[in-house]
Amino acid sequence: MKAAAVLILLTALPLPVLAASAKPEIERPAGSAQADGAVHTVRQIPEACTRIEGRFTGDAASPYDMQLVRTSAQCQPRAVFLDFARVTPSEAAGWKLNEVVRIPSAACRSRQAQVEVWRKPAGQQVALDGQGQSRVYLGDAKTQAAAGKLAALPAYSARLSVEGAACTR
């Protein structure tokens, strides 16, 4: 009976509350406080050739701005970065809460930006060679592509929220 009551309670909770209870794969202390207008790196995701950049805007209506930036034109992505609103990551859908990055505002200590980074593994095992490296050989990749047997790519997604009371200036 108790298990059914807990299950009913959990299904009634909104999705952000459930996401907040998930334990992130990576835990780091909060970042250093950032000034309004200062562009900073929130998180790099080398597999997706993507860097998440953010900045506090100083605007009460939209206090924080987050952008995805390609790290290099020559980078070959081994993962994709997907729009959070389109995929709505959850543990039930096979996504894992990878990290929660908190960035405090230097201008308003009661405010902080929070970026949830979600990861969806592709499910394939990566074979490592004798040097502990994952190698992809062009001939093998072409053969797999011709046969239609390319492995699915891992996926990442991120959600931004701003926490804390706004400061008056």
N, C-alpha and C positions, 0 to 999 in steps of 0.2 A: 504494500500500500504506500509506504514512504517513497519507494523508487518511482512509482507512478506520479506522485505529487511533485517530486523533484523534476521529473521529465516535463510535466505540464508547466512548471514554473520556468524552466529553461527555454521552452519553446515560446513563452510569452515575452521573454526578454528581447529588447532590440538587438540587432546585429552588432553595433559598436560595443555594447556591453559584453557580448560574448567574445568579441575579438580582443577586448582589453584583458580578459581573463586568460587568454592563450599565452603560453610562455614562449618568448622569442628564442630562436636558435642562437642568436648572438646578443650578448648583453654587454653594453659599454656605459660608462658614466655619461652624464649630460655633456654636451659640447660647451665650448666657451661662449660667453655672451657676445652677440653680434649687434653692431650699430645699425641704425636705420640707413638703408641704401647700400650697405656693404654686401656685395655678392660673395657668397661662400659656398663651398662644396658640402652638401649634406651627406652624400654617400656615393661611392663609385661602385659600379657593377661591371667589372671587366668582361665577364662572359657575354654581356649584352652590348658592349662597347658604349656604355651610357654612364653619364655622370649626372646626378641630381644636384642642381644648383638652387639656392634659395636666397631671399633677402627680405628683411623687414621693410615695409613700404612707408610706414609712418601714417598711413591712411586708415582711419577707424573702420571704414566699410570693408576694406580688404587689407588686413594688417600684414600678411605674408604672401609672397609670390614664389612659386616653385616652378622650375623649368627643367626639362630633360635635354641634355646636351650630348651630342655624339663626341666620343673621346678622340677619335682619329678617323680620317677618311680611309686609311689603310687597314683599319681594324676589321677583322672578319668575325661577326657575332656567332657565338655558340649557344646563345639564348635570345629570347625575344622579350621586349618590354611592352606590356599591354595596358590599355587605359582601364583604370580601376572601375569606373562607372559601367563599362561594358562587360567586364568579367566578374565583378563582385566576388573577390576571393573570400573563401571561408575554409576552415579545416574540413568541413563536411564535403566540400567539393574537391578535396585533395590538395589544397594549398597549405603552405606552412608559413606561420608568422616568422619571418626571417630576422627582422630587427625593428625596434622602435627607437627612432632618433629624436632626441629632444634638444631644441636650440633655444636658449633663453635670449630675451631681448635686452640689450644694454641700456636702452632708453626707458624701459618699463620692466623692472625686475619681476613684477607679478605676472607677466605675459611670457608664454613660450610657444613655439611652433612644435608640433609633433608630427613626424612622418613615419607611417607604418609601411615597412617594405615587406611584401609577401612574395613567396617563391613557390612555384609549382614544379616539382621534379618531373622529368620526362619518363622516368621509370626504367631507363636503360642503364645497364652496368657499363661503366667505362673501364676498358681493359688497360692496365698500365704495363709498360715495357720494363725491362730489367733495370732501367735508370729511374723508375718511378714516374715516368712521363706518359701522358696520353698522346698518342701519335695518330694522325689521320694521313693516310697515303692516298695521293691523287688517283692512282689506278683503282684502288679498292673503292674509293668514294664514287668514281664514275661508274663502276660496275654495279654498285648498290643503287645509284640513282637510275640507271637504265632499267634495273629490275623493279623499280618502284619500292625499294625497301629502305628508304632513308628513315633514320630514327627521328622521332619527334624531338623538338627542341624544348629545353626547360624554359619556363616563363617567369617573369617578374612583373610586379605591379606595385604602385605606391599610392597611399592616401594621405592627404594633408589635413590637419586640423590645428586650430589655434586655441590654446587653453589659457585660462586666467582672465582677470578683470583688466579692462582697458585703463590706461593711465590718462589723467588729464594733464594737459601741458600748460 
